[in-house]
């Protein structure tokens, strides 16, 4: 029995979780303030892409900082 998870699916799921959570907030906003479904899906996809890009840039920044300085104290 191994304690370390070697399955790559756990990493992929965490990669898509945060943009999906933000998209759920956008869809909840669209429930209270009715928006045409076409615009709602367009807004949801735009927000998802924006958050995903910022999230990936943040992850790359953390990895680059860890490799160059050896710590996570000066990330941003």
C-alpha positions as CSV (number, residue, x, y, z in Angstrom):
1,X,0.0,0.0,0.0
2,X,1.4,3.4,-1.1
3,X,0.7,6.7,0.6
4,X,1.8,8.8,-2.3
5,X,-0.8,9.4,-5.0
6,X,0.8,8.8,-8.4
7,X,-2.4,9.3,-10.4
8,X,-2.3,12.3,-12.7
9,X,-6.1,12.7,-12.6
10,X,-5.9,14.3,-9.1
11,X,-3.7,17.1,-10.5
12,X,-5.9,17.7,-13.5
13,X,-9.0,17.9,-11.4
14,X,-7.5,20.5,-9.1
15,X,-6.4,22.4,-12.2
16,X,-10.0,22.8,-13.4
17,X,-11.7,23.2,-10.0
18,X,-11.1,26.9,-9.3
19,X,-12.2,28.2,-12.7
20,X,-15.3,26.0,-12.4
21,X,-16.1,27.4,-9.0
22,X,-16.0,30.9,-10.3
23,X,-18.2,29.9,-13.2
24,X,-20.8,28.6,-10.8
25,X,-20.8,32.0,-9.1
26,X,-21.5,33.6,-12.6
27,X,-24.3,31.2,-13.3
28,X,-25.8,31.9,-9.9
29,X,-25.7,35.7,-10.7
30,X,-27.5,34.9,-13.9
31,X,-30.3,33.2,-12.0
32,X,-31.0,36.3,-9.9
33,X,-30.6,38.7,-12.8
34,X,-32.1,37.1,-15.9
35,X,-29.7,37.1,-18.8
36,X,-30.3,35.7,-22.2
37,X,-28.9,32.1,-22.3
38,X,-26.5,32.9,-25.2
39,X,-24.9,35.8,-23.3
40,X,-24.9,33.8,-20.1
41,X,-22.9,31.0,-21.7
42,X,-20.6,33.5,-23.4
43,X,-20.0,35.3,-20.2
44,X,-19.4,32.0,-18.3
45,X,-16.9,30.8,-20.9
46,X,-15.1,34.1,-20.9
47,X,-14.8,34.2,-17.1
48,X,-13.7,30.5,-17.1
49,X,-10.9,31.2,-19.6
50,X,-9.8,34.4,-17.8
51,X,-9.6,32.7,-14.4
52,X,-7.9,29.6,-15.9
53,X,-5.2,31.8,-17.6
54,X,-4.6,33.8,-14.4
55,X,-4.5,30.5,-12.4
56,X,-1.9,29.0,-14.8
57,X,0.2,32.1,-14.7
58,X,0.1,32.0,-10.9
59,X,1.2,28.4,-10.9
60,X,4.0,29.0,-13.3
61,X,5.1,32.0,-11.1
62,X,5.2,29.8,-8.0
63,X,7.2,27.1,-9.8
64,X,9.6,29.6,-11.2
65,X,10.1,31.2,-7.8
66,X,10.6,27.8,-6.2
67,X,13.3,26.9,-8.7
68,X,15.1,30.2,-8.6
69,X,14.9,31.1,-4.9
70,X,14.1,27.8,-3.2
71,X,11.1,29.1,-1.2
72,X,7.6,30.4,-1.5
73,X,7.9,33.5,0.6
74,X,8.3,36.0,-2.3
75,X,5.8,34.7,-4.8
76,X,3.8,37.7,-5.9
